[in-house]
Amino acid sequence: MRTRWRSLAASTALLALIAAACGTPGGGTTTTTAAPTQTTAAPGGETTTTQAPTTGELEPLRIGVLQPLTGAIAASGNDAKDGWELYWQNHPTEIAGRKIEWRVEDTGGDPDTALQKVDELVQNFGAEIIVGELLANVTLALADRLADNPDVLFVVPIGSADDMTQRRRDEFPNMIRAGGWTSSQTSHVLGDWAYEQGYRKVATMCTDYAFGHEMCGGFVHVFTYRGGEVDPSQQLWNPLGTQDMSTYVTQLADMDVDAVFALQVGGSVGDFLTNWHDFGLKDRIPLLGGEVLLDNSNIRNLPPEVVEGLISSGHWTEGRDEPTVTEFVELVDAATGKIPSYYVAATWTAAQYIQAALEALDGDTSDKQKMIEAMQGFELETPFGISRMDSYGNPIYDIAIRRVEVRDDGRVWNVPVEIYENVDQFWPFTPEEYLQQPVYSREFQGNLSVGEPAAGG
């Protein structure tokens, strides 16, 4: 089944104002109860809003949205919130007789806070669907909490912990990655591309938690499978939230390597990239970024000379010349004044999947497994392009090798230089051989150059 998304171009002018809401660290709450409305432009630019009639036959569908709106990764979390709210600003909030109501909660990026908030959303707010989170470790904690609750559907558009749709898939029967991905999915591709460029010896610099371990492992595994070398002593790990990256950059400067693979998140990104430029490494050692290192949420406020020309891989490429991408970029830019990041596209796509499932099931959300089955059967035209699921509940994407370029308006974005088509979470291996190895960790990087027992070895 292919479900087309609605054209966005005609709606751009309607989205000039999007309410922004932030709370105190770990405690803020934004509650949005969306009533069905019709908004029309009036002469002179004013807007008028009228409430549409409701059927009153079915209970509202209540959705809880969990994102880190404060703390080290607040910029990305607020982008995710914007994507969710933009979608419903531009689409009906009554679907198949069900009004859509939601509540956004701030986790502060903390697993314990997220667990408290999800309990409140399910028990007090009555959420049937939970959408979240951003950090891989927080997403895993939420998945564990919700796993035994068949009345709640867990939609994961961002948190990318590999094993949720791999070795532990059966532990999370009520979870689906609508608009999501696995941490190593895009870095597998970058490992292949790096070898094709003639790089043979690479160092890595990654954040020391699940997402960093898995994204780095994906690169190391495929790069060494192709014949490259990664010396474990040249794999550096920084704690999540590190603000001073200069000591790590200094160590990398002294290594005899062909390139460096790096993955930072939050506030560490700007410091790392600025030091990389200021220490003169940008023009001396090729830097290959994991997807979020060069995500627009992280580079939009940096001087263009710091990031221009840097390479990364990603399933989101905001400078891709495709109608679904360009329309989405124009809409988000008009509404927020920002070129959209991956996080905006991800939560928008999650909302798109929810709407499509409601339409397919005539508003009946009583059986969450039927909702999952419906989502797995869709081919949706999304900001990422055509989105479809594998049998494990993880999307298959075209993955781009991307270069940061400066637009005519002076802002930066990622443009594709090469596209790998139809990449699943196991690429380039079969699921059977891939799942025989452990999940990537600091201890296991799939490093075939030192004899680790990885797929393809």
N, C-alpha and C positions, 0 to 999 in steps of 0.2 A: 504494500500500500504506500503510495506517495502522497504526502500532504503538503501542498505548497503553502509557504508563508505569505501573508498579505503584503502588498506593495507598501513601502514606507515613505516613498518620496512625497506623496500628497499629504502626509501627516506631519511632516517635519515642523511646519510652522506652529503646530498645536502644542509643541512640547518645549516651549521656551523657558518655562519655569518648572523645575522639579524640586519638591521639598526635600531639604537635607536635614537629617536628624542624627545627632550624636549624643551619647550618654556619658556618664562617668565610667571610668575604667571598670569593665566587668559588670557593671550594674545598670547601664543605660538601657532603656527600652523605647522603641518606636512602635507604636501601634497604628496600623492603617486598616480601617474597615472600608473596603472599596464598594461603593454603591454603583449600580449601573448608571452610567451617565452618557450624555452625548454633548460634545464640545464643538462649537462652531466659531469660526473667525468672523468678527464683525468689522465694519468699516473703521479704519484708523488703527486696527491691530488689537482692539479689545476682544475678549472672549466671553461667551455666555455659556453657562452650564445648566442643563436640564436633566432631571432624574427620570429615567425610564421606568415604566411600570414593571412590577415584579409579579411572578406567578404565585408566590407564597406556598407552593405545593411541596417544596423540598427544603431541608435544612441547609443553611449556608455551608460551603466547604471551607473549613478553617485550616490555614497553612502557617506553620512556624518557620521563620527564616533566621538562621544563626550565622553571624559573621563577626569578625574582629573589627569593630568600629573605632576602637581606641588601642593604644599600644604600638609596638614596633612595626606592625604590618597594617596599620589603620588605613593607609592610602589604598591598598589593594582591597581591603574589606569594604570600604566605602564605595569603591568602584563596583564591587559585586552587588551591593545594595542598590546602587543606581541602575544597574542592568535589570534587576528584578522590578523595580518601580517603573522604569521606562516601558517595560513590556506592557504592564497593565494600564499605563497611561495611554497606550496606543491600541489596545485591544478590549473587547467586551469583558466586563467583570461580572457578567451573568452568562453562564454557559450551560446549555441543556437544562435550564430551570434552576441552576445552582448559583447563588451569589458567591463570589470569591471574597473572603476576608482573610487578612494576614496580620501577623505581628512579627516585627523584626526585633531580635534581641542581640545585644552586644556580648560577645564571649571574652573580649580582651585577648583572644588567642590562648586562653588557658583551659585545659581539659576539664578541671574540676568545676570551673564556672560554667562551661558549656553543659556539663551534666546537670547542674542545678537548673539551668535555664530550660533544658529540654524536658525535664520532669514537670516544670511549671507549665510549659506550652501544651504538653499532652494532657496533664491532669486538670489544670485550671482553665486553660483557654479552649481545650477540646480540639487540638490540632490533629487532623487525620494525616497530614503530610508534613514532614520536616525537610526543609531544604538547607543544606549546609555541609560542611563548614569550609574553611579555606586551608588550614594547616592539616597535613596528613595525620599527625598524631592525635589531633583533636577529632578529626573525622573518624578515626579508628575507635576512639573512646565512645563516640556517639553511636557508631554502628554496633558495638558490643552492648550498649545500654538498650538499644531498640530491637535487637535481634529476636527477642522472645515476645514481641508485641505484634501480633498479626494484624491488629487494627490500625497500625501506623505504617505508611509508606515512607521510606527514607530515600530521598532524591539527592544525589551527590554530583553536582556540576563542577566542583573545583577540587576538593580534597582527593588526592590521587594515589593513596597508598596501594601499591601493586597488588598485594595479596587479597584485597577485598573482592577482586574479580579473577583471582587465580587460585592458589592453594586453599584459601579459606572461603571460597565462594559459597559453599553449602552452609556456612555458619551465619550467613546474612541473607536469608530467603526473602526479606522484605526490602531489599536495597537494590537500586538501579542507578547507573551512571548516566543520567539524562544530560547530555552536554558535557560529560566528564571525560576522563582519560586516566591512564596509569603513568606514574612518575617517570618510568624508564622508556615509555613508548616513543617519545620524540628524540631522546638522546641515543637510542639504538641507531636511528637514522644518521645522527651527527657523527657517530663513531665510524659508520661506513663511509660517509662523505669525507671525513678527515683522512682516512687511508687513501681514498681516491685522489686527494690533493697531493699526495706524496709524503705526508707526515708519517714518520716511523717511530718517533719517541715523543711521548706526551706526558706532561705532569698534570695533576688535578688539584683544584682548590674548591672545596665544597663545604656547605654548612652541615654541622655535625648533628643531624637528626634524621628521621626516617626518610623524608623527602630528598634531602641531600644525598643520603646513602644510595637510594634507589636510582635517582637521576644520574649520579656519578657512575654507579654500577652498570647502568644501561650503556653508557658511553664506553667504559672500559671493556666490557664484555665483547661488544661487536667490533671495536677497534682492534683488540687483541685477537679475536677470531679471524679477522681479515689478515693478521700478520704483524700488527703493530706491537709496541712494547710500552708498558707502564710499570715503572719501578715503584713498589709499594712505599719506599722511603721518600718518594716524590709525590705522594698523595697527602695533601695538607687538609686539615679539618678545623673549622672555626666554630665556636659555640654560637647557637642561635641568639641573635641580638647583639653580636659584636659590633662595636661602633668604630674602633680603630683597627683598620685592616693593613696599616703600613708595615707592620712586622712580617705579615704573610707575603705581601708584595715584594719585600726585600729578599725573602727566601727564594721566591720564584725567580727573581732577577738573576740569581747566582746559579740556576740550574741549566745544564746543557741539554735543552730539549728543542724539538721542532715547533711545539705549540703548547698552549695551556687550555685545558677545559675547566670552566668555572661555573659555579652555581651558588649565588647568594640570594637572600630574600630580605625584604623590609629595608630598614635603615642601613644595613651593611652594604647594600648594592651601590649606593651613591659614593660611599667612602672608598670601596674597592675600586670602582671604575675611575674615580678621580685620582687616586694614588697610582693606578696603572698608567694613566695619561701623564701625570706630573713627574713620575719617575722615568719617563721616556720609553716605557715598554710597549706602548701602543704601536710604535713604528718599528719595533725590534723583534717582538715575539707575537705571532698570531694568537689571538684570544678567541676561543670558541665558547659561546655561552649556552648553558642550559636555558630552556625556553623563558623562564620568568626573569632571568638575569637582565635581559634586554626588553622585557615587557614595557609597554608604553607607560604604565603606572609608575615604573621605576626610572625611566629615562626622560620623561617629558619636562622635568625641571632641571635637568643637567645642561651645561653648555654644549651646544652641538659638536664642538671640536673634541669633546671627551668621548663621544660615542659614535660619531659618524664613521661608517665603514666596518664596524664590528659585525661579526657573524654569529648567528645562533640558529637553532632549529625550532620549529613550532607548528602546532596545529592551528594557531591563530596568526594570521598575517594581515595586518590592517591596511597595508599598501597593495594588496592583491587586486588586480583589475578584473573583478568579477561582479556582476550586478548585485548579488545578495550582500557582498562585502561593501561595495561602494555606497549602496543605499543606507546600510546600517551605520557606516562611518559618518555619513552626512547627517543622519538623524541624531546620533549621539552628540556630534560636534555642535549642532544647532541647539540642542537642549542643555548641554552642560558646558560648552566652550572647551571641550577636551576631545582629543582623538581617543577612541575607545581602546581600552586594554583588553586582554584576554578575559579578565574577571567580569567585565560588563557583558561580553559576548556569552560567557558561560551561564550566568544566571538568567539572561534573556532566553537562551535556548532551553534551560530547564523549565521556565514558564511555558514556552512553546510546546514542549512535550506534555506538560500537564493539561494544557488546553486541548491538545489533540486527543489525549486519552479520554477526557471528559466527553468530547464530542462523539468519539467512537463508542463509548459505553452509555450514551444517553444520560449522562450525569450520575450514573450509579457507581459509587466508590466503595460499596460495602465489601467487595472482594478485592483486596490489594493485589493478589496474584493475577487476577484478570487485568488489572491496570498495568502490571509489569509486562504481561504477555502482549498487551496492546502496544506498549511502547517499544518492545523488541521487534514488533512487526512493521514499524513505520520506516519510511524514508522521508525525512523532512529536509526542506531547503532552509537552511539556517545561516547565521552569519559565518559559520565555519565552512559552508558549502553543504553538500549532501551529507546528512548524518544518518547512519544506520548502525545497528548493534551486532556484535558477534554473539555466539550462543552463551557466552559467559556474562552478558549484560554490560559489555564495555564497547564504546563506539570504535568504528573503523574510520580513519581519516586519510586525506591527502596531507602529508607532512612536508612543509617547506623548509629548505635552507634559506635563511633570511639575512639581509644586510640592512643595517641602519643607514637611512639616507635622510637628507635635509629637504623638506618640501619647499615649494616656491614661497610659502608664507613664513619660512624660517623655523617651522616646527619639525621635529624628527618623527619618523615612523619606520617600520620594518617593511621591506619589499622582498618578494621572492626572487631567488637566483636559480633555484632548481627545485622541482617538485618530485617527491616520492609518492606514488599513488597507492591508495588502498592499503595503508599500513595498519595492521592490527597490533594488539599488545604483545604478541609473541615474535613479531618480525625480527630477523629473517628466519626464525626457526619454526618448527611445528609445535603446537601445544604439547604434544606428548613428550618430545625431547626437552622442551623448555621447562616443563613442570617437574622434571626429575631433579633439577638443581634447587638449592635453597633460595629464598627471597634475598635480594641484594641487601647487604648490611655493611657496616664498617669493616667487619671481619671477612665478609664474602663479597667480592667485587666482580666475580666472573672473569678473573684475570688469567687468561690462557697463556700469557707470556711467562707466568710463574707457576703454571701447572694446576691452577684451581679447577676443580671438576665442574665445568660449566657446559651448557648446551653447545653442541657443535665442536666440543673438544675431542 
